[in-house]
């Protein structure tokens, strides 16, 4: 068995039409999850990643960094 020394990077985005946070991309093949809040998405990540990596034979604590993107708008009045 090999000890894991890498960090897992997960990029998350908010889908306003569906009203959920999605894992847009990650270092873990097959990681595709969604949750109603960013906090819920982050809470689900360790368990899902553990399931996806269970057969890799690696051990140790793996840091997970989540980078999130969400946009909004500001509407400014037209000056007369």
SVG drawing of the C-alpha trace seen along z (x, -y; Angstrom):
<svg xmlns="http://www.w3.org/2000/svg" viewBox="-34 -64 38 66">
<polyline fill="none" stroke="black" stroke-width="0.4" points="0.0,0.0 1.1,-3.5 0.6,-6.5 -1.2,-9.4 0.5,-12.8 -1.5,-14.7 -4.3,-17.2 -7.7,-16.8 -9.0,-19.9 -12.7,-20.1 -14.3,-23.0 -17.9,-23.7 -20.4,-25.9 -24.0,-27.1 -26.7,-26.3 -29.4,-28.9 -31.9,-27.2 -31.7,-23.9 -31.0,-25.7 -28.1,-23.4 -24.4,-23.4 -22.5,-21.0 -19.1,-19.5 -18.0,-20.9 -14.6,-19.2 -12.2,-17.5 -9.0,-15.4 -11.2,-12.3 -12.5,-10.5 -16.2,-10.0 -16.9,-12.6 -20.3,-14.1 -22.4,-15.3 -24.9,-18.0 -26.4,-19.5 -28.9,-22.3 -26.2,-24.3 -22.5,-24.8 -22.1,-23.6 -24.0,-20.4 -21.8,-19.8 -18.7,-20.1 -20.1,-17.8 -20.8,-15.1 -17.4,-15.2 -15.3,-13.1 -17.7,-10.1 -18.2,-10.2 -14.5,-10.5 -13.7,-7.7 -16.1,-5.4 -14.6,-6.4 -11.0,-5.8 -11.6,-2.8 -9.9,-0.3 -6.8,-2.4 -4.9,-0.9 -3.7,-4.3 -3.8,-5.3 -3.7,-8.4 -5.5,-11.7 -6.2,-13.4 -6.8,-17.2 -9.7,-18.4 -9.7,-21.9 -13.0,-23.2 -13.0,-26.3 -16.4,-27.7 -17.8,-30.0 -21.1,-31.8 -22.0,-35.0 -24.7,-37.7 -25.6,-41.0 -26.1,-44.6 -28.6,-46.7 -27.8,-50.4 -30.3,-53.0 -30.0,-55.1 -29.0,-58.7 -31.3,-61.3"/>
</svg>
